[in-house]
Amino acid sequence: MKKNMIYSTLLLLIGGLITKLLGMVIKILMSRNLGIEGLSLYMLVLPTFSFCILLGQAGFPITLSRMVAYKDKSIPSLYFTVFLFLLLFNILISIILIILAPTLSHSFLKNEAAYLPLIGIAFVIPFTTCSNILRSYFIGIQKVFPTVLSNVIENLLRLFFILWIIPRLKIYTISILVFSIILFNIISETISTMTLLLFIPKKKKKISFQYSYLKETIQTSYPQLLSTLIGNGTYFLEPLIIFHFLTKEYKASLITQQYGIITGYVFPLIFLPLFFITAISQVLLPTITKFYKDGQLKKITKLLKIETFCIFLFSIGTGLFFRFFSKDLLQLLYHTSYGINYLKYISIFLFFIYLEPVFQYLWIAFGKTKEIMLATTFSSLIRITSLVLLLKCHFGIDSLLLSLTINLIATTFFEYERIFLIFKKKRSNPLLKT
């Protein structure tokens, strides 16, 4: 069991690293092929894409993994029940998005070219949900190889599309080009699903729709769903708020370009190192869980101090690199110098960005998943409120980075205070060892 857990962890880390690197290469090549105009349009509709995908999954994948791990259900019936429900739910979301696409593109995003990409998103939603639901099965039975393999194949297909197909589509409009990129997800997700199906046991079992399974899945999933919806709802609302305020002062094309530079060039570079910190937090999760269960808070504190100090040094090193080599880095990766000042500014606050995964995994280790939802709600309120106030004060597109900064600092201190209170409460229990 222990050997299998170590193998699974290593495989997930290696597979995650390969997938992350492939994803980064894909983003870089896509940025080069699309150009600033195409990338800006893609980044403009991406929040809607992410929001719809998360809404379509309804927080079910994580819940299903847990239910499968308990092995007290008929797995085929469980997945049939969930699949049927989510298929109908996803079709409904797709229909609503198709109906709202003209209004979203014209009245909210202020860009008629966004209409076709939004239609593309509507077609992709059910396919993405199906593959993610299937992946949850293998995570639940602790067989990570099929999931890792499907992820790598999916990213290799996208890489092929970016390298060989996109250049041949450049003769068409930017709208059609971005629409094609989004629509290609249907092919990549279908191939990924077929790869996963190869590893499904071929045993014939009775399958039936079980309402009790659906009810239990919904009841277990809704806290996770609410948390992700709040976070991604903020991400979804962000461009709508920005365009609502800034189109009164600037041209929509200029806003689209600046928003695309920040979210398409700067953010991917800033958030790339998060993979390593997340991986370390995942490895430490079982140890911290055991220490917390045994009431060994001094050991947790010592471990956190070491991890925080390492993140601090890592943030300084990464920040200095971004600050002094921002131009060279952007030229090397994207063949452009757009975003230099944005990258230099945000590099000052990397410590707060890179500390966030530590808090997330602490809540999981402590069994306080509701705290994640509370922190997400607090963070979203701070971000949206500060963004609106800064836009009203005429800070322009800089409001996006300034609101992110305010949100990071406020949320970090909020979560630190919550953790301090939990430690204090646990120490006050004389039955626990400290």
Steps between C-alpha positions, in 0.01 A plus 500: 500500500778742602709409193196551276436843656863608441483374141170683439638823650816487290302421186262790568790738558690392187181492291394836640840652417489366142142625456590840647804539274302391194226745598755779528649417159149494350419842649826648369452360148135604498595852604751520216258365240200706610681830540389767744155541341415130494642432846305793644175360358578153634580634849183708487274192469716272719332601831162403349654171383640418847179600676278286273729196532497520880126556507450203266701267726306621807783395733421132432846363398659540849186362669489200266867417572418494870185289454683250279783476756248391768383214271156488662319578174432326172761694301341442154159618627659795681673622185199432280281706735745791519581487129134514398428790734808699395439438130155658523633778724785576258267509200285752690808718574604481134155608379494792747849611389401486130195716577705748705802510263380804297428700816828399671713590197321825413385649831747361756828412327452785250650289222293349220790265414439319832168358373642199310745399779210507749303266272807274488508487881135387504586196282809405703346500851343146496817337360725651767262395777486139373880459499539655847229279647676194357835612644343515846435124480871418466597744775242333725645150440855645533609418145661821387676371186188520274436858618861608445511329159174660383620845613829464313326375182249784520778760525702339220192525275463868588869553427453340157202726435693813597803407288339367184136603483490859631752634243268370224202682653665843504334586170169526688383767745621513862151401615505179292857425611415522873175310436705218340741484796210467745314250283811278472444415867222268381755286313762506779244424774347218291840336444578544870169334593566209261844452658343480846235255379775256397586453869142447621439137619295304244286320761128498427302642789141609542462873445204706618416859588517545879340819632660444843847513339416826325363654820811402698734630228323836487494535881873423524601712201327829568760653744780433250280624215412821684867567575613450139203693363572796726865504396437447131193720508735782597730407212196497269374840618841667486514581125130595498559757778817631335330548164193655659706779659786547254304515173375839617858633481691273259441306179384140552785372277762667725345354817486154339868529408616609847283236672646238265859608579445469876305172496671344196866598545558606862276269708618170337861590585417611853290193584723236333727447809187428709519140376812431709354653817175307450699178454691561828173577682347176366798298627479662846120457524498147656769599755318817610171307518658245738664770714170688527309186589753420776494860626870554420459867416863590573612266223247652259621850593863402444416340165303808391781735600747304286259485205413871529868597516574289190207663315629842608846430355346346187276807456796738531704303247212470253403865551854624431518282189171640368604854588839500328431261212136582422575641153725208402250248636203649312702523180621141534161347577249723321715694249367826645589760763139567603439466874848591633374756754211277609741208560741718698219633718338168589840336569517709822205307647597144403534389864126552558413315176724202576386473864136442399529121426647445848182636661278296269671173593506591869121527501476159333746351752300647789172369354367858479383507137233760584785740581604478133154619398513777761844613379389486135191711580710756691759511219235544229324780687827686555608456138171610342446790744854634458480459121177702478633773732831527310320517165275774637812687610625486137800270547422341163624148419748530791195443722524128413851464642436731795184309600693172475767643733248624757320165483821297549618695804155515666426129439844392629448680832139377520605134457795541738262631766258207445785248536625678815150473656477127416844439658398699809176303532677166465771598752230590755393133506700339784449151354717585200878479491682810387 
